[in-house]
Amino acid sequence: MSFTGTCQVSGELDLADALHLDQALAAGAEQLRIAGSTESLDARATALGEMSRTQLALLRRPDRLGR
């Protein structure tokens, strides 16, 4: 399955959660830069997409579902 285009995402978080999310996105963007990405570290959407795909992969593992 392939998707193209963009969409805007917004939400309200507790301050601590928002700060942790910002740190995680910055770290993910830095890892992408190390891997060769030329996107600005301020463009964290790619890092968020990578984080979401990684999380979904973890959820699909039977050993992560308590089975």
VOPAGU-2260 file (C-alpha; in pm, 1 decimal, decimal comma):
REM VOPAGU-2260
SITE   aa  ch    i         X         Y         Z
SITE  MET   A    0       0,0       0,0       0,0
SITE  SER   A    1     134,3     343,2     -88,2
SITE  PHE   A    2      13,9     680,7      29,1
SITE  THR   A    3     105,8    1024,8     -97,5
SITE  GLY   A    4      21,6    1375,9      14,2
SITE  THR   A    5      15,1    1536,1     354,8
SITE  CYS   A    6    -228,7    1613,1     632,6
SITE  GLN   A    7    -211,8    1835,0     936,1
SITE  VAL   A    8    -216,1    1670,6    1278,3
SITE  SER   A    9    -278,2    1854,9    1602,9
SITE  GLY   A   10    -359,5    1763,5    1957,7
SITE  GLU   A   11    -342,8    1873,7    2315,2
SITE  LEU   A   12     -92,5    1706,8    2547,1
SITE  ASP   A   13      17,9    1748,9    2903,9
SITE  LEU   A   14     329,1    1965,2    2912,8
SITE  ALA   A   15     552,9    1676,0    3021,9
SITE  ASP   A   16     422,4    1453,4    2741,0
SITE  ALA   A   17     466,8    1733,1    2486,2
SITE  LEU   A   18     825,7    1789,4    2596,9
SITE  HIS   A   19     899,8    1416,6    2576,6
SITE  LEU   A   20     742,7    1398,0    2231,1
SITE  ASP   A   21     953,8    1693,8    2119,0
SITE  GLN   A   22    1268,7    1522,4    2250,9
SITE  ALA   A   23    1176,1    1196,4    2078,9
SITE  LEU   A   24    1109,3    1374,4    1748,0
SITE  ALA   A   25    1437,3    1564,5    1770,7
SITE  ALA   A   26    1624,7    1239,9    1839,6
SITE  GLY   A   27    1445,5    1066,3    1551,5
SITE  ALA   A   28    1520,8    1355,1    1316,4
SITE  GLU   A   29    1887,7    1340,2    1420,9
SITE  GLN   A   30    1898,9     966,0    1348,8
SITE  LEU   A   31    1748,9    1029,9    1005,2
SITE  ARG   A   32    2013,9    1299,6     943,8
SITE  ILE   A   33    2287,9    1053,1    1040,1
SITE  ALA   A   34    2133,3     802,6     799,1
SITE  GLY   A   35    2157,0    1055,3     515,6
SITE  SER   A   36    1837,2    1258,3     526,2
SITE  THR   A   37    1877,1    1611,8     398,4
SITE  GLU   A   38    1561,4    1741,9     568,2
SITE  SER   A   39    1598,6    2014,8     829,1
SITE  LEU   A   40    1599,1    1895,5    1189,1
SITE  ASP   A   41    1303,3    2131,9    1233,6
SITE  ALA   A   42    1104,2    1924,0     982,3
SITE  ARG   A   43    1012,1    1647,2    1224,9
SITE  ALA   A   44     718,0    1502,1    1035,8
SITE  THR   A   45     935,0    1232,0     880,9
SITE  ALA   A   46    1064,3    1134,1    1224,0
SITE  LEU   A   47     707,5    1114,6    1354,6
SITE  GLY   A   48     611,5     890,6    1063,4
SITE  GLU   A   49     907,1     662,7    1134,7
SITE  MET   A   50     812,0     647,5    1503,3
SITE  SER   A   51     453,4     554,5    1419,6
SITE  ARG   A   52     559,8     278,3    1179,9
SITE  THR   A   53     802,3     140,3    1438,5
SITE  GLN   A   54     531,7     139,7    1704,4
SITE  LEU   A   55     290,4     -41,5    1473,9
SITE  ALA   A   56     555,7    -302,7    1399,9
SITE  LEU   A   57     603,4    -360,8    1773,1
SITE  LEU   A   58     229,7    -396,1    1826,7
SITE  ARG   A   59     205,4    -661,2    1556,4
SITE  ARG   A   60     458,2    -887,3    1728,1
SITE  PRO   A   61     275,2   -1165,3    1915,1
SITE  ASP   A   62     527,9   -1153,6    2200,3
SITE  ARG   A   63     430,0    -788,2    2257,4
SITE  LEU   A   64      61,4    -880,7    2286,7
SITE  GLY   A   65     101,8   -1099,7    2591,4
SITE  ARG   A   66      39,5   -1422,8    2399,6
